Amino acid sequence: MSKQAQYLKLASLNKIIVEGRDRVDEQQTRVMMLADLPDCRDAVVLLQALQRSMRLVSWHRAKLVEELVGGGTAARLDGVEACSMG
């Protein structure tokens, strides 16, 4: 993949991550409001799936950043692999 294509992919992933974080925050609020209902389990399972998906997208972004900076060292942050440039 060319550098230009990698940077376009990185921009796309950044947008997905920002939108995903907003969605997770919204869904967490909704799940908390439903916590008293007996059928809340489905909402919790779906929220957990969304959170796992966000961790995967963040991991993929970190690998792309690592590739762009020429094999920077990887560090663990909040259970998600991220690139450490320092």
Backbone torsions as a table, in degrees:
resi	resn	phi	psi	omega
1	MET	NA	135.3	-179.5
2	SER	-71.3	160.6	178.4
3	LYS	-57.9	-42.3	-179.3
4	GLN	-61.9	-43.5	178.6
5	ALA	-64.5	-37.1	178.5
6	GLN	-65.4	-42.2	179.1
7	TYR	-67.5	-36.3	175.3
8	LEU	-64.6	-41.4	177.7
9	LYS	-64.3	-41.7	178.6
10	LEU	-61.3	-43.2	178.1
11	ALA	-62.3	-41.6	178.0
12	SER	-63.1	-44.5	178.9
13	LEU	-64.7	-39.4	177.7
14	ASN	-59.6	-43.1	179.0
15	LYS	-64.0	-44.4	178.9
16	ILE	-60.9	-41.3	-178.9
17	ILE	-65.6	-44.7	179.4
18	VAL	-62.4	-47.7	-180.0
19	GLU	-65.2	-38.1	179.4
20	GLY	-65.1	-41.1	177.7
21	ARG	-62.3	-41.3	176.8
22	ASP	-61.7	-42.8	-179.8
23	ARG	-64.9	-42.0	178.1
24	VAL	-60.7	-44.6	178.8
25	ASP	-59.8	-44.6	178.5
26	GLU	-61.1	-46.3	-176.6
27	GLN	-68.8	-35.1	176.8
28	GLN	-62.4	-40.5	177.7
29	THR	-62.4	-44.4	179.9
30	ARG	-65.1	-41.8	179.9
31	VAL	-63.4	-38.9	178.6
32	MET	-63.9	-36.2	178.5
33	MET	-69.4	-29.5	-178.8
34	LEU	-89.9	-2.5	-172.5
35	ALA	-55.3	-28.9	-178.2
36	ASP	-81.6	-12.9	-177.9
37	LEU	-82.9	145.9	-177.3
38	PRO	-68.6	-25.7	-176.8
39	ASP	-99.2	30.3	-177.9
40	CYS	-75.7	-15.9	-174.7
41	ARG	-54.7	-43.0	179.7
42	ASP	-60.5	-41.6	179.5
43	ALA	-64.0	-39.2	179.4
44	VAL	-65.9	-43.4	-179.7
45	VAL	-63.3	-42.8	179.1
46	LEU	-66.2	-39.0	177.0
47	LEU	-63.7	-41.7	178.4
48	GLN	-64.0	-37.6	177.3
49	ALA	-65.3	-40.6	177.5
50	LEU	-63.5	-41.5	178.7
51	GLN	-64.6	-40.6	177.0
52	ARG	-63.3	-41.4	178.2
53	SER	-61.7	-40.6	178.9
54	MET	-65.2	-38.5	177.2
55	ARG	-64.3	-38.4	179.0
56	LEU	-66.3	-43.3	178.2
57	VAL	-63.5	-41.3	178.8
58	SER	-64.3	-40.0	177.6
59	TRP	-63.3	-44.8	179.8
60	HIS	-61.7	-41.1	177.3
61	ARG	-61.8	-43.6	-180.0
62	ALA	-61.3	-40.9	178.3
63	LYS	-64.9	-39.1	178.7
64	LEU	-65.8	-43.2	177.7
65	VAL	-61.3	-44.0	178.7
66	GLU	-58.4	-42.1	178.6
67	GLU	-65.4	-40.1	-178.9
68	LEU	-67.6	-35.1	-178.8
69	VAL	-88.2	7.2	173.9
70	GLY	84.2	40.7	174.7
71	GLY	82.0	38.2	175.8
72	GLY	-57.6	164.3	-178.0
73	THR	-78.1	143.7	-179.4
74	ALA	-94.2	141.6	177.0
75	ALA	-127.8	158.5	178.0
76	ARG	-97.9	125.3	176.6
77	LEU	-133.3	117.6	178.1
78	ASP	51.9	39.8	176.7
79	GLY	77.6	5.7	-179.4
80	VAL	-120.7	132.0	178.6
81	GLU	-72.0	131.5	-179.3
82	ALA	-137.1	157.8	-177.9
83	CYS	-85.3	133.3	176.9
84	SER	-109.3	119.3	-177.5
85	MET	-98.9	1.1	-174.6
86	GLY	-122.5	NA	NA
